[in-house]
Amino acid sequence: MPELAGPAAPPIPTVPVTPPILKSLLAIVGDKGLIVDEREKLPFVTDWRGHLVGQAAVVVRPANSEEVSKVVRLCYDNGVAIVPQGGNTGLTGGATPWPTHKGILLSLGRMNHVLNIDPVGYSMTVEAGCILQALQETAVKHDRLFPLSLGAQGSCMIGGNLSTNAGGVQVLRYGNARNLVLGLEVVLPNGEVWDGLRSLKKDNTGYDLKHLFIGAEGTLGIITKAVLKLWPAPKDVCTAWLAIRDPQAAIEILSEAHATSEDNVGSCELMSRAAIDMVLQHIPGVQDPLKADAPWFLLLEWSSSRPRADGAEGMSEKMEQFLAEQMEAGRVLDAVIAQTEKQSRNMWRIRESSAEASRAEGGGLSYDISVAVSKVPEFIDKGTKAVVEILPTIRPYPLGHIGDGNVHFSFLGPKGMDRQRLNQYSSAITRVVNDLITSMGGSISAEHGIGIEKLDELARYRSKIELDTMRTIKRALDPKNIMNPGKVLRV
């Protein structure tokens, strides 16, 4: 198992969990809430990809907010560091302890209850350990939609989604995770509980504190509950798979799709042929929707909450006419519209399985970047050329949420090159990619967060005033630096 690699470890609290502290933890959470066996702890201290492995004296699994508060207060009083964790599906090490971590890992997995659903008010109150897919399914049972959707939705937890301000495949229409939240409950680093579980659509009474904690990766407090926004459930959905000319064509298709669909574009996902082939090779059961000889493909989905009336033109008819026009314009080379839910699921499975397929291939280098939508083609072209100049035999497989400007700029190592050898090129490649995206007014992290892996990159590319302001907030809320120390910022 590889050890934690990447940035040098920052100074973090190293107060150990002594026998008296362990006894106090046991009194708070009971036998079911503690894991001390090294083998049983390993899945918690290892990141999803198996790249990063840290340490924790004990894994603590509280059953409710009260237990979280008591655990955090105990750690605060003793100076013990805490790493909060949801489903452990992150891709930058935000929920993975450093090897120098001597404190606890606090897992929210037992806090998995839907506390209230208000279909009339379009809201749902949940605990932080709820699996995202379970929340989606709960909303559907009430004829509602919770639109946060991403590849790890079968195992990621809503607390982690909010702590990283997750994006996913429907940001184009509904926004990032922070746009889907009405209220939060948060346990602060001193153990106090901030009750902001308000389901108000309007509340202009001072600072909107919830936005401090959304996207903070657990460095300012632990999200324990949330009030989430719901939408009407889609009744008429059309999914299409397009072979397209190039990324510039994708931008033009998207621009025209907004008007033609009457602003019902739900998702617009770009995939290179290389990314599709990788998924087809490693993910059992998926089928190529369109065996077209094209370098680029687009997954385009339109949806409406209005059921299709008998004899009326629905999403499929509008999509069919739209695709014919795009073919005539030379942007679309070939296309297929899903005729069944099974066909639609197959298309989505290809898109959502790219990370799993990459892991099966042996991993590589991937950059979660964003840029203005109109600049995506330029970035892909310039970025690919710059990386290939460093390592000519590297294998690019770019893909991403082109509708919101988020590209997963990804590469497999050359055939026969092991991970250790590939890592020798990673610093140079990272520098040219991040320099380029910054010069184009983009972001080095669109949706995955900073965590461990981008700790020094954030410090390099954010301004002094931004970093100073973030450190001021961190020190004000967490003066002992016990809350997920060494993530996002060096304090």
N, C-alpha and C positions, 0 to 999 in steps of 0.2 A: 504493500500500500504506500503510495507516494506521500511524502511529508508536504506540509504547507510551503508553497513556493510563491515568489512574486515580491512585493515590496518588503523592505526590512521591517521587522516588528517594531511598532511604536512603544513608548513607555505606557504600560497599563498597570492598574492595581494588581498586586500579587499576594494579597492577604489570603492565606489558605483557609479552607473549610475545616475547622478544628472539630474534634469529637463533640464538644458541647454545642457547636453550631449545627452539626449533623443531627444531634439529638433534638434540637429545637425544630429543625426542618421536618423531622419525622413526626413530631407532635402536631405540626401544622397540617401536613398533607397525608399522613398515614403511610402504611406500607405500599399501597398502590401508587402512591405519588412520588416514590423515590427509586432511582436506578443507580446503583453503585458498582455493579459488576462491569469490568472493563469491556468484555465482549458485548454486553447488552448496550453499553454506552456508545459503541463505535458507530452505529448508523446515525446517531445524533451529532457526533462531532466530525463527521465526514460529509463533504458537500455532495450534491446529487450526481455530479460527474465523476466523483472519485479523485479529483485533482487536489483538493485541500483537506488536510486532516489536522484537527486541533486537539485540545485537551479540555477536560472539565472534571472537577473533583466529583461531581454528582449531577445527574439529570433530575430536575424537580418538575413534577407534573401536577400542578394544582387543579382542583376540580371547579373552582369558581373565583370570582373577582375578590372575594374576601380573603381567600387563601393566597392569591397573588399579592394582595396588599400586605399581608402579614409576612410573606417570604421576602418581599422587597424591603420592608422595614427592617427585618432582621439583618439583611445584607447591608443596608445603609448604616445601621448602627455599628456594624463590625467592619465596614470598608471592603466587603466582599463583592467582586465584580459579577455581573449578570449578563449572559447572552440570551436574549429572547429568541424563540424559534416557533415557526408555524409548521408548514408541511415540509420544510427543508428542500424546496425545489428551486431556490434561487441560483443565479448563474454568475454572481460576483463574490460569493463568500460572505454576504452580509449576515447570515445566521450561523456561520461556522466560527468557533472559537479560535483564537490564536494558540499556537503551541505553548506559549508562555502563560496562558490563562490558568489561574489556580482556583477560580471561583465556580459558579454554578451555570448550568444551561437550563433555562426555564422554558419547557415545552408547553404550548397551549392546547395540545391535541385533545385533552379530556373535556375542554370547554366547547362543546359542539352542539349547542341547543339553539333552535329558532325560538325566540322568546315571544314574539308577536308578529302577526302579519295583518296589515290593514289594506285590503284590496281597494277600498273606497278612497283612502288617502294615498294610495300608491306608495306604501312604505313597508319595510320589514325590519324588525329589531332582532339582532343575532349576536351570539357569542363569537369571539375571535377565532376559535378553533374549528368552526364550521368549514367543511370542504366546499369549495366553490361550486362544484357540480351539483352537490346536494341543495345548495341555495337556488341554483337555476331551476332544478326540478320542483322545489317547493313553490317557487313563483308560478311555474306552469300550472300546477294543481289549482291555483287560484286565478287562472286565466290572465296572468301577468308575466312580465319579462324582467329578469335581472340581467342586463346586457353584458356584464364583464365576461369575457370569453377568451381563453388562451389554451395552449397545448397541454399545460400541466393541470387543467381544471379538475381532473379526477383525483388529485392528491394535494394540490396547494390549498392553503387555508386563507380565509378572508382577512384575518389579522395581518398575515404576511403580505397579501395583495395590497392592503391599505398602507402598510408600513413602507412598501416600495413604490407606492403610487403606480401600480401595475397598469399596463396598457392593453395589449391584446388586439383582436381582430375587428372590434367594433368601435374603436376610438373615433373613427371617421364620422360616425353618426351620434354617438352618445358621450364621447369624451373619455379621459383617463379615469382611474379609480377615484381620484379626489372629486370628480364631477358627479359621482354616484352616491355621495355621502351627505346625509343631513345632520347627523350627530354622532358623537363618540363618547365612550367611557374610557378613561386612561388612568393607569396607575403610574404616578410620578416617581422619580428616583428616590424620594424619601418615604415612599409607601402611601402617601396620601392619594385619595381617589378623586379625580376630577369627573364629575357627573355632567357631561354635556350631551346626554342622550335625548336631545330635542328633535322632534320631527317637523320642525318649522321650515317652511320654504322661504320665509323672510325673517331675519333676526339681525337688526342693525345696532345691537347694543355692545359697542366696543369691539376689541380685536376678535377676529374669528379664529379662536384658538385651535380648532380641530385641524386647521391647515398647517400648524406647526408640527403635528405628529404624523400626518399623512406624508409619506415620502421621507421621513426622518430615519428609517431603518432601525427603529428601536433604540436610537441613541438619546432620545429625550424622554422616553417613557414607554410603557407597554400598553398598547391598545387591547382592551379586554372585551368591549362590546361596541356595536355600531348600529346606527339607524341608516338603512340603505334605501335609495330611491328605486321605485319600480316603474315600468312602462306597460302600456297595453301589449298583450301578446300578439305577435305577428300571425295573421290569418292567411295571407297570400304571399308566398315566398318563391323566388325563382333564383336558382344557382346555375351559373354558366362557367364553362372552362374554355378559355380563348387561347389560341396560338397567335402571338402578335409579332409585329415587325421588330420592335426594340422598346427599351424603357421610355423613350420619348413618345412613342405611340400609346403606351400605357397612360401617360399623363393626359394626352389629348382625349383618349377614350373616357377617362374618368371625368374630365371637364364637361364633356357633352352628356355623359350619363346622368349627371345631377339634374339637368334640365329635362331630359327625355323621360326619366323615371319619376318626375315630379318630386325630386329631392328624396327619393326612397332608396338611395344607395346605402346599404348596410355595411358592406365590406368590399374592399378592392385589394387583392393580395397578388403581389408579383413574385414569380418563381422562375429561376433559370432552369434550363433543361438539365444541367448538372445536378441541381438540388432535387429535381423530380427523380432522376435516375438513381440517386443515392437512396431515396426513400423506397423506391420500388425494389431495390436490391436487398434492403435490410428489414423492411417491415412486412411481415406475412399478411396476406389477404388483401392488400391494396392492388388496384388495377389502374393502368394508364387510361385516363378518360379519353385521350385523343392522341393517337400515335402519329403526330404531325412532325415533320422535319423542320422544327423551328427552335431557335435558341432561347426564346422567352415565352412565358405563359402568364395568363392572368386569371385569377379566380374572382369572379364578379357576382355579387349577390344583391338582389333588390328585394325589399319586403314592405308590406303594408299591413296595418292593423285592421284594415277594412276587408271583410270577406269578399271574394269575387262573386258578383251577382250573375245569375243565369243570363247568358247571352252577352254579357258585358266583357270588354277587353280587360284581361288581368295582367299580372306582372309578366307571365310567360310570353303572351302575345306582344307586349311592349318590348320585351327583351329581344324576341325574334326579329322584329322590325328594326330595332336599334342595331343588332349585329349585322344585319344585311347592309345597312347604311355604312357601318364601319368597314365591312369587307370591300364595299365599293370605293371607299376612300383610301384603301390600301393599308389601313392600320391593323385590321384583323385578317389573318391568313386562313384560319379555319376555326370552327367553334362547335361546341356541343352544349345543349341545355339539358340539365338533369330532369328526367321524366318521372323519377321516383325518389322517395326519401333515401332509399339505399344508395342510389347513384350520387345524391347530394352529399351523403355522409362519406362516401368514398373520396370525393373531391376534397372535402374538409380534412379527412384523415391524412391525405398526402401533405397538405399544408401544415398540419399541426404535428406531424411526426418527424419533422426535420431534425430537431434537437436529439431525439432518440436515435435516429438513423446515424447522425454524426457520431454519437457516442459509440454505436456499434462498429462504425468504420474505424474507430480509434481516436476520434477527436481531431482537433485542429486549432485554428485561430478564428475567432469570431468577434466582430465589433458591432455593438448595438448603438447605431448612430442615428441622428435625425438632422434633417436639413429642410429648408423650404421646399415644398412639393415640386415646384418648377425647376429646382436645381438637382433633383434626384438623378436624372440621366447623366448630367455633367459629373456628379460625384462618382457614380459607378464607373464611368469611363476613365476619368483621371485616376481614381483610386486603384482600379485594377491594374492600369499601366504602371503605376508607381510600385505596387507590391510585386508584380511580375519582374520588374527591373531588379529588385533585390533577390528574388528567388524564382528564376524563370520556369521551373518545373512545378511550382505550387499549383494547386487545383482550386480555382475559385468556384463558389456556388452561391452567389448572392440571391437573396430573397427578402421579402419584408412587406410591411403594411404601407404600400406606396400611397394610399389615400391620405395618410397623415404625415408622410415624409420620413417614416421610420424604416431604415434599411438594416437588415441583419447581414452585414458585410462579412461573409464567411469564406473560409478556405480550409481545404484538406491538405495535409502535407504531401509532398511528392511520393509517388509509389516507392515503397521500400524504405522510406525515411522514418526512423522511430521518433517518438515524442521528444526524447532528450536532444536529439539533433535538431529537430524543428524549433525547439525552444531557443536555440542559439541565434535564430533569426527573428525571434518574436519582438525583441526590443526595437530593432530597426524598423520592422514593419509597423509596430504600434506607433512609432514616432511619425512616420510619413502619413499614416491614416489619420491620426488625431490632429496633426498640423494642418492637413488638407481640410478636414471638416471644420476646424476652428476658423481657418481663413475664409471659409464659405458661409460663416455666420451660423454654423450648426452646433450640435451638442454631442459630446463624447458618450453620453448615456441617455438614450431616449426613454427606456422603460425598465431596464434591469437594475438600475441603482448603481451605487459606488462600492459599497462593501469593503472588502480587502483589496480586490484586484485593481480597482481604479483609484485607490487612496492617493497615490502620488500624482496620478493624472489630473485629478480634481485640483490639487494644489498648484499644478503647473498652469492650468488653463483658466481658472477662475481668478478674478481680480482681487487685489489685496483688500479692498473695502468689502467685497462679498465674503471672503474668508474670515475677515475680522468680525463681521456681523454674525456669521454663523457660529464662530467660537464664543462670542458674547452670549448668544442664546444658549449654547451648550453649557457654559459655565454657570449661567444664572439658574438653569433648571437642574443641572447635574454637577454641583460643585465638587463632588468627590470622584467624578469620572468613573462611576461604577456601571453605568448603563451602556451595554454593548461597546466597551472601550476599544479604541483603535479602529473603528469603522467610520467611514465618511471623512472624518477630520482627524488630524494629529493635534491633540490638545496639550 
